[in-house]
Amino acid sequence: MPPRKDPDASASVPAFYGAELRYHREAAGLTLEQLAEGSYRGISFLSQIERGERRMPEDLARHVDERLSTDGFFTRRCEDARKARSSGHPLYFADIPDMEKGATAIEDWAPTVVPGLLQTEAYARRLGQVVKPWELPEVIETRVRARVKRAEIWGREDRPSYWAILQEGIIRRPLLPAGPMAEQLEHILDVVPSTRSVLQIVPETTAAHPLMMGMAKLMTFPDAPPLVWTEGEFSGQAIDCPSLVTAYRRSYDLLRAVALPPEASLAIIEEAARGYRHEAQHH
């Protein structure tokens, strides 16, 4: 068995928080399973917290303080870790960027907007302006920077494999003026082949198909169970219940069969990009 890799507690507030949790748990002589017992949380969830990959919810922090006799330390500090993790993202999304970094595979289903990992700065900015028009410009800019930073994952040698399925309407009903929309599609055409990723399109003429009720992000990890992230306008949910993850997996695999082949899908995006570029040049 390879030696255990301890997290670098100096890397971030969540990493320090996780290292402290592991220290106190081991000092108490408890396994992850024993600490999780009675907490309504799974072993993998605690393990990810110890590695600095997920934040500690308040109910679990209270449970941990009680089991480890830590005098309220984790309850007091879970808010600090939560704020540190958000880094410009909505608080409900705070765990996802680190999960993406730790994943071996990411599979996106995008029925309404370009997936975050493929968005240009202009697309992310316009999306923020449309979804939350009441937000101050500086708040939107902070979130744009945070979203664009997620794309740094493409420059890593150990990046996860990536598969995206988009609804054709995302391409045909532009969120941006012609020029910036062309840039968005050209960005997709650059990222997908260069990272050996796969992209498919579900045609607009396909009225009924799996996962038609909303978006989904499936993530697979080397040392933790897979999970699914679903998101609405102002909230999101990480699903790690095995039976639900299996159901999402089956639906995503069926969606692949409904979608156009990857080569044909990229051809549609390329044609649309040329159309927007031509429109921009003549206006």
N, C-alpha and C positions, 0 to 999 in steps of 0.2 A: 504494500500500500504506500503511495507517495506521501511525503510529509505534508502535514496540514499547512495551508497557506493562510497566515493570519493577515487580516486587513491592516493597512497603514492608517493608524489612528490619527495621524497628523494630516491626512489628505483632505478632510472636510469635517464639518460638524456631525453629519450622519455617521461617518466612519468612526469618529471618536465615540459617539453614542453607542454604536454597535460593539465596539471593542470593550467598552465598559460593561455592556450587557453580558458579553461572553465571559469576561473576567469574574463578575459577580456570580454568574450561573455556575461556572466551574468551581469557584471557591465554595459554593454551597453544596457541591457534589451532585448537581442535578444534570440530567441529560435534557436535550431539547424537548423530548417527548414528555418528560416529567414536568418541565416548566410550562409547557403548553396545556397540560391537563387542567380542565376546568375553565379555560380562557376563551373558548369558542373560536380559537385560532389554530391553524395547522402548524405542523413542525416546519414545513418549508417556509412559511411566513416568518417565523422566528429566525430561521437561518438566514433569510435575506436581510432582516434587520441587523443581525450580527455582522453581516458583511457590508453594511452601510448602503444597501441597495433599496431598502424600503423604509418608510417612516413608521414610527411607533404610534398607533392610535391611542387615544387617551384611556380607553377602557382596558387595553392591554397593558399600558404603563401602570395603571393602578393594580392590576393583577400581579405584575412582575414585582412591584414594590412590596406587595403583601407576601409573596412567596419567598422573595430573597431578603426580606427585612432591610430594605435600603432606605428607609425613612423618607419616602416620598421623592427620592432623587429622580427617578425616571418620569414620574408624573410632572414634576416641575420642569424638566428639561425637554420633554417631547415637543413642546411648542417651539423651542429654539431650533430643534432639528427640523421641524416642519417648515419654519420660515427659511432656513438655510437651503432646504431642498427645492423650494419653489423657484428661485432664480429667474424670476420673470414669467414663469408659467402660472396658470391658474392653480390654486392650491390643490384642487382635486386631481390635477395632472402631475403633481410634483414628482411622483415616483417613476413615471413612464420613461423619461429620457435615460435614466440610469439603467432601467430594465432593458431598453433598446441596446445600450452599450454592452450589456452582459449576455444578450441573447445569441444563440447560434443560428436562429432562423426567425425572420419576421415576415408575416403574411398579412397584407392590408387589403381590406375591401372598402372601396370608396364610392358610395352611391351618389354623393352630392357635391363634394369638393375634392380637389387634388390632395392626396395624403401629405401630411406635414413634412415628412422626410424628403418629398419631391418639390416642395413649394419654393418659388423664388421670393425674394424680399418684397417685391411689389405685390405679388399675389397674397402673401401673408398679411401685408399692411391693409390691403383692400378688404380682405376677409374680416380683419379686426374692426375696420370702420363700419362695415355693413352689419355685422353681428351685434356689436355694442357701440352704436353711434353716440352714446352718452359718455363714453370714456374720454378722458383727457388725452390729447395727442402724445404726451410724454409717456403715458401708461401704455398706449398702443405700441409706441416705438420700443419700449422695453420688452414687450412680448414678441415683437417682430424679431428683435435680436436674439431672444431666447429660442425662438422657433428655428431661425436660420442656423443657429449654433448646433442644433441637433444634426444637421447635415454633415458635420465634421466626421460623422461615423463612416462616410464614404471614403475618406482618406486613410482609413486604418487597414493594415494588412490582415488583421483578424476580424474584419467586419462580418456581421451576420449575413447569411444568404437572404435574399430579398425577393419576394413575389408580391406583385400588386395587381389587383383587378379593379378597373374603373368603369363606371357607368358612362356610356357614350355622351350623355347629356352634358357632362363636365366639359367635354371638348367642344360641343356644338353650341352651348349657351355660355358665352365668355363672361367671366367675372370682371375682366379688364378691357380697356380699349385695345384696338387691334395690335398695335406695336408691342406693348407689354404682354399681351396674351400670346403672341408669337414667341416672345422670349421665354415664357413659361413652358410652352410645348417644346421648344428647342432645348430647354434645360432637361426636360424628361428624356428627350431623345439622346442627350449627351450622357446622363447619369446611368440609365438602364443598361445600354450595351457596355459601357466602360467598366461597370462593376459586375458584369455577368449576371445581372438581375433578370427577372422575367416580369413582363407586363402583359396583361390581357384586357380587352374591352368587352363589356356586355353591350350588345347593340340596343339602341333605343326601341327597336321593334320587338324586343323580348319583353313582353308585358309581365310575365310571371316567372319567378326564378327563386332559388334559395337565397336567404338573407336579404330579401327585398324590403324588410322592415327597418333596416338601419345599418350603420357602419360596424365593422369589427376589425380588430387587430389581434392576430394570433402570434404568440411568442413562445419559442422553445428555448430551453436553457440547458447548459451542460451538466449542472449539478442541482437542479430544482425542477419540480413539475411544471409543465406548460401552463400558460394562462391565456385568457382572452380579455382584451380591453374593449369596452363599448363606451360610446360617448354621445351625449346629446348637446343641446345648445349651451347649457350652463352647468352640466354635471357629467360625471363619468363613473364607470364601475369596473374594477378588476375582478374577473371571475376565475377562481381556481378550483371550484367544485369539479371533481373528475368527470362526473356524468354530463355536466353542462359543457365542459371543455370538449368532451368527445362529440357531443351534439353539434357544437360549432365546427369542429373539425370535419365531420361528415358533410355538413352544409357547405363549407368552403370548398371541399373537394368536388362536390356536385356543381358548385358555381363555376369551377374551372372548366367543367365539361360544357356548360352553357355558353361560356365566353368564347370569343374568337381566338384563333391561334395567335401566339406571340408575334410572329412575323407580320401577319395581317393587321394586328392591333397597332404595331409601330408604324405600319404604312398609313393607317388612318390618321394617326397623330402627325406624321410627317406632311401629309396632304393638307391637313387643317392648318398646320404651322405656315406652310407656303401661302395658303389663302389669307391668313391674317397678316402675314408680312406684305403681301401684294396690296392688300387693302390699306395698310399703314403707309406704304410708299406713295399711294395715289391720293391720300387725304392729308 
